[in-house]
Amino acid sequence: MSDMNIQQVLAQMRVMEAQAQSKVSADSLSVNELKGDQKTEFSEVLNNSLNSVNETLMASGEMAKAFEKGDSGISMAELMINMEKASVSFQAMTSVRNKLLTAYQEIMNMPV
């Protein structure tokens, strides 16, 4: 995988992280967050990314079903763009998973 693809995925994950942080309401802030110690866990970012990809895939599938049933509000171009977006996001997430597995294996093979 090229360095450009990795950089794009990382940039997308950072944007999603920023969106997740902005959605936190003032009511749900903990004492540490009120002090300005806001930290985002890697697992949260990864989970949000997986959920986003899943939502994209599900929306694409629903749109395809609606198109097959003859919904006049969906054009072929819109359907193809949505399906391609879902495909690209899934491929990017698969690439990130593969990189994470490779990094994990390298760490596990390091001498102690």
KENU-464228 format. One record per residue: residue number from 0; residue in one letter; x, y, z negated of N, C-alpha, C in turn. Coordinates in steps of 0.001 Angstrom, whole numbers, plus 500000, padded with zeros to 6 digits. Layout:
<sites>
 num residuo   n.xx   n.yy   n.zz  ca.xx  ca.yy  ca.zz   c.xx   c.yy   c.zz
 NUM       A      X      Y      Z      X      Y      Z      X      Y      Z
...
</sites>
This chain:
<sites>
 num residuo   n.xx   n.yy   n.zz  ca.xx  ca.yy  ca.zz   c.xx   c.yy   c.zz
   0       M 500848 498828 500000 500000 500000 500000 500887 501227 500000
   1       S 500486 502216 500723 501310 503412 500849 501205 504288 499611
   2       D 502210 505120 499436 502251 506033 498299 501106 507040 498387
   3       M 500698 507383 499607 499611 508338 499814 498305 507793 499231
   4       N 498008 506506 499450 496790 505904 498921 496795 505908 497408
   5       I 497926 505598 496813 498032 505572 495357 497797 506965 494803
   6       Q 498385 507961 495445 498224 509337 494989 496764 509781 495100
   7       Q 496081 509359 496159 494680 509712 496319 493831 509075 495229
   8       V 494099 507819 494905 493347 507129 493862 493608 507779 492507
   9       L 494869 508098 492237 495190 508761 490975 494505 510126 490878
  10       A 494484 510855 491972 493819 512156 491984 492324 511991 491726
  11       Q 491728 510975 492321 490304 510719 492106 490042 510346 490649
  12       M 490924 509548 490061 490762 509167 488660 490895 510385 487746
  13       R 491797 511313 488083 491940 512534 487286 490695 513407 487376
  14       V 490111 513482 488566 488881 514254 488733 487759 513624 487909
  15       M 487675 512310 487945 486643 511620 487175 486871 511803 485676
  16       E 488121 511822 485265 488441 512060 483858 487979 513452 483440
  17       A 488247 514441 484295 487832 515811 483999 486310 515911 483931
  18       Q 485629 515204 484820 484166 515208 484800 483647 514560 483533
  19       A 484285 513473 483115 483858 512785 481895 484057 513678 480682
  20       Q 485152 514420 480651 485405 515306 479523 484414 516460 479490
  21       S 484012 516948 480646 483099 518085 480683 481679 517677 480307
  22       K 481356 516399 480387 480010 515932 480057 479802 515747 478561
  23       V 480880 515812 477790 480756 515638 476352 480028 516853 475785
  24       S 478950 516617 475075 478201 517741 474501 478790 518141 473162
  25       A 478502 519346 472751 479022 519863 471486 478472 519073 470303
  26       D 477292 518486 470451 476694 517718 469356 477460 516435 469073
  27       S 478065 515835 470077 478703 514545 469903 480205 514639 469648
  28       L 480719 515835 469434 482147 515997 469202 482504 515498 467810
  29       S 483593 514755 467730 484069 514290 466436 484918 515375 465793
  30       V 485357 515136 464558 486182 516107 463836 487477 516365 464583
  31       N 488122 515323 465106 489370 515501 465854 489152 516305 467121
  32       E 488023 516102 467780 487758 516829 469014 487468 518290 468718
  33       L 486864 518577 467571 486603 519962 467194 487902 520699 466908
  34       K 488927 519975 466477 490222 520576 466208 491015 520798 467493
  35       G 490532 520290 468603 491235 520469 469868 492112 519282 470232
  36       D 491937 518164 469546 492741 516967 469823 491991 516026 470761
  37       Q 491431 516575 471834 490694 515738 472768 491647 514852 473531
  38       K 491417 513541 473421 492230 512573 474150 491293 511638 474881
  39       T 491645 511336 476087 490866 510394 476871 491644 509098 476949
  40       E 490991 508047 476586 491621 506734 476622 491671 506241 478070
  41       F 492747 505514 478381 492894 504950 479716 491737 504008 480021
  42       S 491319 503244 479014 490224 502291 479223 488934 503009 479602
  43       E 488709 504206 479025 487516 504969 479379 487568 505436 480832
  44       V 488725 505926 481239 488889 506393 482617 488685 505241 483591
  45       L 489289 504099 483261 489157 502927 484122 487708 502450 484164
  46       N 487058 502434 483021 485667 502016 482961 484777 502963 483755
  47       N 485007 504271 483629 484233 505248 484411 484454 505057 485903
  48       S 485686 504764 486282 485994 504538 487701 485271 503299 488218
  49       L 485307 502237 487435 484612 501004 487836 483110 501236 487952
  50       N 482552 501956 487001 481117 502256 487059 480775 503099 488277
  51       S 481632 504049 488611 481396 504895 489779 481419 504072 491065
  52       V 482399 503188 491172 482482 502322 492360 481257 501418 492427
  53       N 480851 500869 491295 479675 500001 491264 478420 500760 491685
  54       E 478255 501982 491186 477098 502787 491569 477099 503087 493065
  55       T 478276 503367 493615 478386 503639 495049 477991 502413 495861
  56       L 478469 501248 495434 478134 500004 496136 476640 499700 496040
  57       M 476065 499888 494857 474639 499612 494676 473784 500581 495496
  58       A 474160 501855 495505 473412 502840 496289 473483 502524 497776
  59       S 474648 502084 498221 474816 501716 499626 473925 500526 499978
  60       G 473897 499550 499087 473047 498378 499315 471572 498727 499350
  61       E 471151 499598 498437 469752 500023 498408 469387 500800 499672
  62       M 470328 501656 500127 470070 502421 501344 469961 501493 502547
  63       A 470816 500472 502590 470765 499515 503698 469432 498764 503700
  64       K 468970 498371 502516 467677 497675 502430 466542 498576 502895
  65       A 466586 499842 502470 465543 500783 502877 465567 500998 504390
  66       F 466756 501072 504965 466880 501254 506413 466322 500040 507151
  67       E 466626 498849 506625 466131 497614 507254 464610 497539 507204
  68       K 464018 498111 506153 462561 498096 506031 461898 499150 506901
  69       G 462704 500029 507504 462164 501019 508425 461915 502378 507813
  70       D 462575 502699 506721 462429 504015 506098 462889 505084 507087
  71       S 461996 506008 507418 462318 507020 508430 463189 508147 507873
  72       G 463383 508196 506556 464188 509247 505953 465684 508969 506000
  73       I 466069 507806 506496 467484 507419 506522 467927 507248 507969
  74       S 468954 507995 508346 469477 507865 509706 470596 506825 509725
  75       M 470880 506326 510901 471943 505328 511058 473291 505926 510676
  76       A 473522 507176 511046 474798 507831 510722 474969 507968 509215
  77       E 473903 508370 508530 473952 508513 507076 474223 507164 506402
  78       L 473587 506133 506902 473791 504789 506367 475225 504333 506569
  79       M 475771 504535 507756 477136 504097 508048 478154 504865 507196
  80       I 477940 506150 507008 478851 506948 506169 478801 506453 504736
  81       N 477600 506200 504233 477448 505725 502869 478084 504344 502686
  82       M 477917 503471 503657 478510 502135 503577 480034 502204 503651
  83       E 480543 503088 504482 481994 503250 504600 482579 503846 503321
  84       K 481865 504791 502728 482308 505375 501461 482397 504287 500377
  85       A 481399 503418 500331 481403 502326 499357 482553 501360 499622
  86       S 482803 501084 500880 483895 500184 501238 485251 500762 500856
  87       V 485459 502026 501147 486737 502672 500828 486944 502739 499321
  88       S 485899 503077 498572 486049 503152 497119 486342 501778 496525
  89       F 485735 500734 497079 486014 499375 496588 487445 498966 496915
  90       Q 487905 499277 498122 489281 498952 498493 490279 499702 497626
  91       A 489987 500955 497321 490887 501737 496460 490938 501138 495065
  92       M 489785 500759 494531 489758 500162 493194 490480 498818 493185
  93       T 490358 498060 494240 491078 496792 494338 492583 497036 494370
  94       S 493002 498057 495077 494428 498386 495131 494954 498813 493765
  95       V 494176 499589 493039 494575 500000 491695 494671 498775 490792
  96       R 493711 497883 490895 493746 496651 490095 494996 495849 490398
  97       N 495325 495718 491670 496517 494954 492051 497785 495599 491510
  98       K 497852 496930 491569 499018 497635 491018 499113 497443 489513
  99       L 497974 497493 488829 497978 497280 487386 498433 495867 487034
 100       L 497982 494883 487790 498410 493506 487544 499904 493329 487798
 101       T 500397 493955 488844 501829 493875 489140 502638 494525 488020
 102       A 502189 495678 487551 502892 496356 486456 502859 495513 485189
 103       Y 501723 494907 484898 501600 494047 483723 502556 492859 483818
 104       Q 502610 492235 484993 503502 491088 485173 504961 491494 485029
 105       E 505316 492668 485544 506691 493144 485397 507041 493395 483934
 106       I 506111 493963 483204 506347 494213 481777 506480 492895 481020
 107       M 505636 491930 481348 505696 490634 480652 506982 489880 480965
 108       N 507584 490129 482112 508820 489443 482497 510067 490159 482014
 109       M 509914 491308 481366 511078 492036 480845 511669 491276 479663
 110       P 512991 491218 479607 513610 490577 478441 513421 491449 477193
 111       V 513240 490776 476089 513023 491508 474841 514306 491771 474130
</sites>
